[in-house]
Amino acid sequence: MALFIIELLQKSLRQPEHQPALFYFTSTTLQALDLSSTAVAANIPLYFTLKLAEQLGFRINGHFSEYTPFLDLQEGIYTDLPPTITITWIPPTAN
């Protein structure tokens, strides 16, 4: 699981920057992984992925509730109506 976290960071961070919050978050997560039971450790990759996206500026706005039960992934918000599905297909170009 630690290798997953390292690879995710390598793929997500392109330029070396000073990011103390991200360092602290990663360090804390790896320490928690080291100290946690197998059942808790099984959820750490999912938790880390969601929180890393949030650290990088990708957030889901709003909150899940009985009034906003649907998540619109295209808009990144919880809504009261099911999201409309738009399928865009671009045919491959001939080489």
C-alpha positions as CSV (number, residue, x, y, z in Angstrom):
1,M,0.0,0.0,0.0
2,A,2.9,2.3,0.7
3,L,4.1,1.7,-2.9
4,F,0.6,2.7,-4.2
5,I,0.8,6.0,-2.2
6,I,4.3,6.7,-3.6
7,E,3.4,5.9,-7.2
8,L,0.3,8.1,-6.9
9,L,2.4,11.0,-5.6
10,Q,4.9,10.5,-8.4
11,K,2.2,10.6,-11.0
12,S,0.4,13.5,-9.5
13,L,3.2,15.9,-8.7
14,R,5.1,17.1,-11.7
15,Q,7.3,19.8,-10.4
16,P,9.2,19.9,-7.1
17,E,7.5,22.5,-4.9
18,H,7.6,23.3,-1.2
19,Q,4.3,21.9,0.1
20,P,4.5,21.4,3.8
21,A,0.8,20.5,4.2
22,L,1.1,17.8,1.6
23,F,4.3,16.5,3.3
24,Y,2.6,16.4,6.7
25,F,-0.5,14.7,5.3
26,T,1.6,12.0,3.5
27,S,3.8,11.5,6.5
28,T,0.8,11.1,8.8
29,T,-0.9,8.7,6.4
30,L,2.2,6.5,6.1
31,Q,2.6,6.4,9.9
32,A,-1.0,5.5,10.3
33,L,-0.6,2.7,7.7
34,D,2.4,1.4,9.7
35,L,0.4,1.4,13.0
36,S,-3.0,0.3,11.8
37,S,-4.7,-3.1,11.8
38,T,-5.3,-4.9,8.5
39,A,-9.0,-3.9,8.4
40,V,-8.1,-0.2,8.8
41,A,-5.2,-0.4,6.4
42,A,-7.4,-1.8,3.7
43,N,-9.2,1.6,3.4
44,I,-6.1,3.8,3.6
45,P,-5.5,3.9,-0.2
46,L,-9.0,5.1,-0.9
47,Y,-8.8,7.7,1.9
48,F,-5.4,8.9,0.7
49,T,-6.5,9.2,-2.9
50,L,-9.6,11.3,-2.0
51,K,-7.6,13.5,0.4
52,L,-4.8,13.9,-2.1
53,A,-7.2,15.1,-4.8
54,E,-8.5,17.6,-2.2
55,Q,-5.0,18.8,-1.4
56,L,-4.4,19.3,-5.2
57,G,-7.6,21.4,-5.5
58,F,-10.2,18.9,-6.6
59,R,-13.1,18.9,-4.2
60,I,-16.7,17.8,-4.2
61,N,-18.8,20.8,-3.2
62,G,-21.9,20.5,-1.0
63,H,-22.8,17.7,1.3
64,F,-24.8,14.4,0.8
65,S,-28.2,14.6,2.5
66,E,-31.7,13.5,2.0
67,Y,-32.3,16.8,0.1
68,T,-29.2,16.4,-2.1
69,P,-28.8,12.6,-2.6
70,F,-27.1,12.7,-6.1
71,L,-23.5,13.4,-6.9
72,D,-23.0,15.1,-10.3
73,L,-19.4,14.1,-11.2
74,Q,-19.2,16.5,-14.1
75,E,-20.1,19.5,-11.9
76,G,-18.5,18.2,-8.7
77,I,-21.5,18.9,-6.5
78,Y,-24.3,17.1,-4.7
79,T,-27.7,17.9,-6.2
80,D,-31.3,17.1,-5.7
81,L,-31.8,15.9,-9.2
82,P,-30.1,13.0,-11.0
83,P,-27.3,14.3,-13.2
84,T,-27.9,14.3,-16.9
85,I,-25.6,11.9,-18.8
86,T,-23.9,13.4,-21.8
87,I,-22.0,10.9,-24.0
88,T,-19.6,12.4,-26.4
89,W,-17.9,10.1,-28.9
90,I,-15.1,11.3,-31.1
91,P,-14.3,8.9,-33.9
92,P,-10.6,8.0,-34.3
93,T,-8.8,9.7,-37.1
94,A,-7.2,7.6,-39.8
95,N,-3.4,7.7,-39.9
